[in-house]
Amino acid sequence: MNTRTTDPSPKAEAAVLGKLSTLDRFLPVWIIFAMVVGLLLGSFIPGLNTALDAVKIGSVSLPIAVGLLVMMYPVLAKVRYSETGRVVADRKLMITSLVLNWVLAPAFMFALAWIFVPDLPEYRTGLIIVGLARCIAMVMIWNDLACGDREAAAVLVLINSVFQVLAFGALGWIYLQVLPALLGLPVSSADFSFGAIMLSVVVFLGIPLLAGFLSRTIGEKAKGRQWYEGSFLPKVGPWALYGLLFTITLLFALQGKSITSAPLDVVRIAVPLLVYFVVVFGVSMVIGRALGLGYAKTTTLAFTASGNNFELAIAVAIGTFGVTSGQALAGVVGPLIEVPVLVALVYVALWTRKRYFTS
């Protein structure tokens, strides 16, 4: 039985929280510090952006790609892959996740984009692209910090990845051309690169997923589960947060000039993003509790629905509209808002566990 799916008592929870490392305990501080350092590096060191962006995987800087892989591996190494059948068998969770991720969330972002930036077509298009790029990377970090169901997160992220490859281009065409035309609104380009989408999924999910699966399989077979979870995982676990902070620093260093050169535009893009993350997370938590999914699965449902694949959004925006486009700026502002908001929502989720999910 996966003990992560049960709802611990407040006493047990307090014991766990009391054992958090300094890095875990002050994570929001480190993240804000990493964002500020990245913005300062990108704004005041000449040529840094060019150096970081010199080598790419698709449209994503190689150093950022490395940071994402380092971030993802420890989380996916923790997953008990033998228990994923339990998650797949939960039709209620599977169907709810698909509806939230591929019907409600993109439609809500479409509405927000037209409500908040109807006069700025480039930013509007960029926001819609962010809404279509369902999260496949950092959601594992937020889910783990909030004590969500690791196995459920791995399965839902995998399903999102498959749908991303199959449906991203079609949904882009619907939300940027078909639906606006039906509503009598201006249409936007929807010429997305299938290769960029596929490469994002393979690199940022496929590689660390395979590495995590092999680590779990080989490690348990060689020395047993007790050694793997008691000795190996504690050693590699902190690297998830190291990779997260490294990635955030480089990401904001690479895009710092774009962000600081247009502060008012950043605010106009940030407001609908803030509304999106908070509302989708809150609605998902309410739905999960109403369906009786329990805290762990409900939390996983909420983070997988509210998080977005900013790597893919930025890559598609740059590849389709150019690095200096408003669409690319909207993609860059995505993690600027998503990272601190979803960190805050980790604490919100833990609060709801005490108040609404205790046995």
Residue pairs with C-beta under 8 A, 6 or more apart in sequence:
2 80
2 83
2 86
2 149
2 150
2 151
4 147
4 148
4 149
4 150
4 151
4 296
5 149
5 294
5 296
5 297
6 294
6 296
6 359
7 294
7 295
7 296
7 353
7 357
7 358
7 359
8 16
9 358
9 359
10 354
10 358
13 350
13 353
13 354
21 238
23 30
23 238
23 241
24 145
24 241
27 145
27 241
27 343
28 340
28 343
28 344
30 241
30 245
31 244
31 245
31 248
31 339
31 340
31 343
32 340
34 245
34 246
34 248
34 249
34 252
35 248
35 249
35 252
35 336
35 339
35 340
37 249
37 252
37 253
38 248
38 249
38 250
38 251
38 252
38 253
38 254
38 256
39 252
39 253
39 256
39 259
39 260
40 256
41 48
41 249
41 253
41 256
42 48
42 49
42 252
42 253
42 254
42 255
42 256
42 257
43 256
43 257
43 260
48 253
49 253
49 254
49 256
49 257
52 61
52 63
52 64
52 250
52 253
52 254
53 61
53 254
55 61
55 62
56 62
57 65
57 199
57 203
58 195
58 196
58 199
58 200
58 203
58 315
58 319
59 196
59 314
59 315
59 316
59 318
59 319
60 200
60 203
60 311
60 314
60 315
61 250
61 254
63 250
64 247
64 250
64 251
64 254
64 311
65 203
65 204
67 243
67 244
67 246
67 247
67 250
68 137
68 203
68 204
68 243
68 247
68 311
69 203
69 204
69 207
69 208
69 243
70 239
70 240
70 242
70 243
70 246
71 137
71 138
71 141
71 239
71 240
71 241
71 242
71 243
71 244
71 246
71 247
72 137
72 140
72 204
72 205
72 208
72 209
72 212
72 240
72 243
73 208
73 211
73 212
73 215
73 236
73 239
73 240
73 243
74 233
74 236
74 237
74 238
74 239
74 240
74 243
75 140
75 141
75 144
75 150
75 208
75 212
75 240
76 140
76 154
76 208
76 209
76 211
76 212
76 213
77 211
77 212
77 215
77 216
77 232
77 233
77 236
78 144
78 150
78 212
78 233
78 237
79 150
79 151
79 153
79 154
79 212
79 213
79 216
80 150
80 151
80 216
81 151
81 154
81 213
81 216
81 217
83 151
84 151
84 154
84 155
86 151
87 93
87 94
87 149
87 151
87 152
87 154
87 155
87 156
88 94
88 155
90 152
90 293
90 297
92 291
92 293
93 152
93 156
93 293
93 297
93 301
94 159
96 287
96 288
96 291
96 293
96 301
97 156
97 159
97 301
97 304
97 305
98 159
98 163
100 280
100 283
100 284
100 287
100 301
100 305
101 134
101 160
101 163
101 304
101 305
102 134
102 163
102 167
102 171
104 280
104 283
104 305
105 131
105 134
105 276
105 280
105 305
105 306
106 128
106 131
106 132
106 171
106 175
108 131
108 276
108 279
108 280
109 127
109 128
109 130
109 131
109 132
109 272
109 276
110 128
110 131
110 175
110 179
112 127
112 272
112 275
112 276
113 123
113 124
113 125
113 127
113 128
113 131
113 272
114 124
114 185
115 272
116 268
116 271
116 272
117 123
117 124
117 127
117 268
117 269
117 272
118 124
120 265
120 268
120 326
121 186
121 188
121 326
122 321
122 325
122 326
122 327
122 329
122 330
123 265
123 268
123 269
123 326
123 327
123 329
123 330
124 188
125 176
125 188
125 189
125 321
125 326
125 327
125 330
126 269
126 313
126 317
126 325
126 326
126 327
126 328
126 329
126 330
126 331
127 269
127 272
127 273
127 330
128 172
128 175
128 176
128 188
129 172
129 313
129 316
129 317
129 327
129 330
129 331
130 273
130 308
130 310
130 313
130 330
130 331
130 334
131 175
131 276
131 308
132 168
132 171
132 172
132 175
132 313
133 164
133 168
133 308
133 309
133 310
133 312
133 313
133 316
134 160
134 163
134 164
134 304
134 307
134 308
134 309
135 157
135 160
135 303
135 304
135 307
135 308
135 309
136 157
136 160
136 161
136 164
136 200
136 201
136 204
136 205
136 309
136 312
137 204
137 205
137 309
137 311
138 244
138 307
138 338
138 339
138 342
139 153
139 157
139 303
139 304
139 307
140 150
140 153
140 154
140 157
141 240
141 241
141 244
142 303
142 307
142 342
142 343
142 345
142 346
143 149
143 150
143 153
143 299
143 300
143 303
143 304
144 150
144 153
144 240
145 343
145 346
146 299
146 303
146 345
146 346
146 349
146 350
147 295
147 296
147 299
147 350
147 353
148 296
148 297
148 299
148 300
148 303
148 349
149 296
149 297
149 299
149 300
152 296
152 297
152 300
152 301
153 300
153 303
153 304
154 209
156 300
156 301
156 304
157 205
157 304
158 205
158 209
160 304
161 201
161 205
161 206
164 197
164 200
164 201
164 309
164 312
165 194
165 197
165 198
165 201
168 192
168 197
168 312
168 316
169 190
169 192
169 194
169 197
172 190
172 192
173 190
176 187
176 188
176 189
176 190
177 187
177 188
177 190
180 186
180 187
180 188
181 187
189 320
189 321
191 320
192 316
192 320
193 316
193 319
193 320
196 312
196 315
196 316
196 319
197 312
197 316
200 309
200 311
200 312
200 315
201 312
204 309
204 311
215 232
216 228
219 227
219 228
219 232
220 228
248 335
248 339
251 335
252 259
252 336
255 332
258 324
258 328
258 329
258 332
259 266
259 329
259 332
259 333
259 336
262 329
265 326
265 329
266 329
266 333
266 336
269 329
269 330
269 333
270 333
270 336
270 337
273 333
273 334
273 337
273 338
274 337
274 341
276 306
277 306
277 337
277 338
277 341
277 342
277 345
278 341
278 345
280 302
280 305
280 306
281 302
281 303
281 305
281 306
281 342
281 345
281 348
282 302
284 298
284 301
284 302
284 305
284 306
285 298
285 299
285 301
285 302
285 349
285 352
287 301
288 297
288 298
288 299
288 301
288 302
289 298
289 356
289 357
293 301
294 357
295 352
295 353
295 357
298 357
299 349
299 353
302 345
302 349
303 342
303 345
303 349
306 342
306 345
307 338
307 342
308 334
308 338
310 331
310 334
310 335
310 338
313 331
313 334
314 328
314 331
314 332
314 334
316 331
317 325
317 327
317 328
317 330
317 331
318 325
318 328
318 331
320 327
321 327
321 328
322 328
